Amino acid sequence: MMRENSGLRSSVKPMNRVLVIGGGPAGMMAAISAAEAGCEVTLFEKNEKLGKKLYLTGKGRCNLTNEADISDFFAEVARNPKFLYSAFYGFDNRAVQDFFSEKCRVPLKTERGGRIFPVSDHSSDIIRALEKELTRLGVAIRLHSPVSLIERDAGGFRIVTGKETVFGETIVLATGGCSYPTTGSDGTAFALAESLGHTVTRLFPSLVPIVTAERFPERLAGLTLKNVTLSVYDGKKELCSEFGELLFTHTGISGPIALKCSCKAAPALTEGKTLSMRLDLKSALSEEKLTERILREIEATPNQELKSLMPRLLPKSLGEVLLEAAGLPGETRLHSLTKEMRCTLIRCLKAFPMTAKGTAGFKEAIITNGGIPVKEINPATMESKVVPGLFFAGEMIDCDAHTGGYNLQIAWSTGHLAGESCSGK
Ligand SMILES: Cc1cc2nc3c(=O)[nH]c(=O)nc-3n(C[C@H](O)[C@H](O)[C@H](O)COP(=O)(O)OP(=O)(O)OC[C@H]3O[C@@H](n4cnc5c(N)ncnc54)[C@H](O)[C@@H]3O)c2cc1C
């Protein structure tokens, strides 16, 4: 486990004292870059250890970035992708991989969808590598140190923790968003930025399970569907449509496509709106092809009941739910299925209706939508346009991305840029 260290001075003459607030991926990377650039750096983390959320990432395996070309990353950023241009190109996914695999000697591997993980499948290896690097560079680490106050002082800032008051010429705020508050990023640190004159946009949970008005998901909890398409509508307007894997939960839906749709749906849901959803359970088949297939099934087994046809089309539990939702009696013999009943069945298979009535909230959200508005931050340096000498990094900025390693890339890239910029180089 990381021990606090007193901060050995780098051999390079310090240009200034940098106070980094928040020991997550963005703060650790900022501290490393600032120290590498010759600054005297102190890192403040309110928890008893660094990287509590980082430890949970990728189900404990840490999907640290993605293999895709960096130019493709922008399409994966849900909010304010252009703001990340300098940060992404200044320290891209190749640089992140080099940093961990070459500098820190953590072997990496690429999995489905270009997702990059440590070969060991342990996020703790990534945290340990960062800790080693911080120590090597002489960064002073203050654990159990929640920063409760930042004051501007002649030529810099004075920050107050439960234990001490410390002066620094520059500050990096990297205190995360509001998601998974038990990891330390509970949103309270946004008040520090506000106290210095910044604003904070409305904050919404994102990449978050969707809660449905219908109760049937409870019966399907744990069931994963592959190759389905989820579409979400606000009235008649389609908000989003995603193809891939979906998971039923006790209260609704999750899995990659539900999480992705939540990026667009969560703001409306958080404001109390209900949204209609349609699930195409047979995305690979057009309505015509599906009709042909069902007619073939009917012809082959006319005396069978409808309920025995369903397992040939869908997982058994979902077949039962679908027949109930469609109001079709499972005992109907296939030969007596009317055209109207067949059309109802096909409509339900191609556009199974559900209603989104909320989200699982910040406690289960992978990321926060919102934060410090990008117009208040210089994208070339991550320096505040409101308070010179104050820099931002990571999830507290109003940028967020889809799953696949893109959010950690935002943390590494903005952290690196903020840390480097602190040195004034
Ligand atoms: C379950 C889960 C899985 C995820 N998996 C992935 C994944 O595989 N790949 C991916 O790209 N992204 C993933 N993410 C998203 C990723 O974890 C975040 O994008 C990333 O952690 C943001 O980094 P950060 O440093 O900005 O904030 P955080 O990691 O939240 O770190 C902020 C730190 O600041 C500290 N802090 C807060 N206030 C104060 C204060 N006042 N004083 C001192 N310290 C303070 C907090 O304790 C915290 O340690 C996942 C998120 C979750 C919740």
The ligand as a Gaussian input file, in Angstrom:
#p B3LYP/6-31G(d) Opt

LIG

0 1
 C      -17.322000       1.194000     -11.768000
 C      -16.565000       2.053000     -12.744000
 C      -15.846000       1.452000     -13.743000
 C      -15.153000       2.226000     -14.667000
 N      -14.404000       1.600000     -15.624000
 C      -13.730000       2.337000     -16.520000
 C      -12.895000       1.717000     -17.469000
 O      -12.670000       0.502000     -17.463000
 N      -12.293000       2.513000     -18.411000
 C      -12.459000       3.866000     -18.422000
 O      -11.920000       4.519000     -19.305000
 N      -13.188000       4.495000     -17.468000
 C      -13.804000       3.769000     -16.515000
 N      -14.516000       4.396000     -15.544000
 C      -14.491000       5.882000     -15.468000
 C      -13.180000       6.328000     -14.773000
 O      -13.062000       5.654000     -13.564000
 C      -13.185000       7.840000     -14.547000
 O      -13.285000       8.446000     -15.806000
 C      -11.884000       8.294000     -13.881000
 O      -11.698000       7.659000     -12.643000
 C      -11.886000       9.808000     -13.665000
 O      -10.653000      10.139000     -13.096000
 P      -10.439000      11.428000     -12.198000
 O       -9.044000      11.353000     -11.698000
 O      -10.885000      12.622000     -12.913000
 O      -11.475000      11.249000     -10.986000
 P      -11.529000      10.146000      -9.814000
 O      -10.999000       8.861000     -10.270000
 O      -12.918000      10.219000      -9.323000
 O      -10.538000      10.717000      -8.721000
 C      -10.799000      11.903000      -8.000000
 C      -10.115000      11.797000      -6.647000
 O      -10.241000      13.053000      -5.968000
 C      -10.430000      12.799000      -4.586000
 N      -11.053000      13.966000      -3.979000
 C      -12.317000      14.423000      -4.165000
 N      -12.510000      15.552000      -3.437000
 C      -11.355000      15.791000      -2.779000
 C      -10.936000      16.816000      -1.874000
 N      -11.742000      17.810000      -1.500000
 N       -9.673000      16.760000      -1.371000
 C       -8.818000      15.755000      -1.738000
 N       -9.181000      14.761000      -2.592000
 C      -10.418000      14.789000      -3.107000
 C      -11.313000      11.558000      -4.586000
 O      -11.243000      10.889000      -3.352000
 C      -10.755000      10.765000      -5.738000
 O       -9.765000       9.848000      -5.321000
 C      -15.189000       3.648000     -14.595000
 C      -15.929000       4.244000     -13.563000
 C      -16.598000       3.461000     -12.641000
 C      -17.363000       4.131000     -11.530000

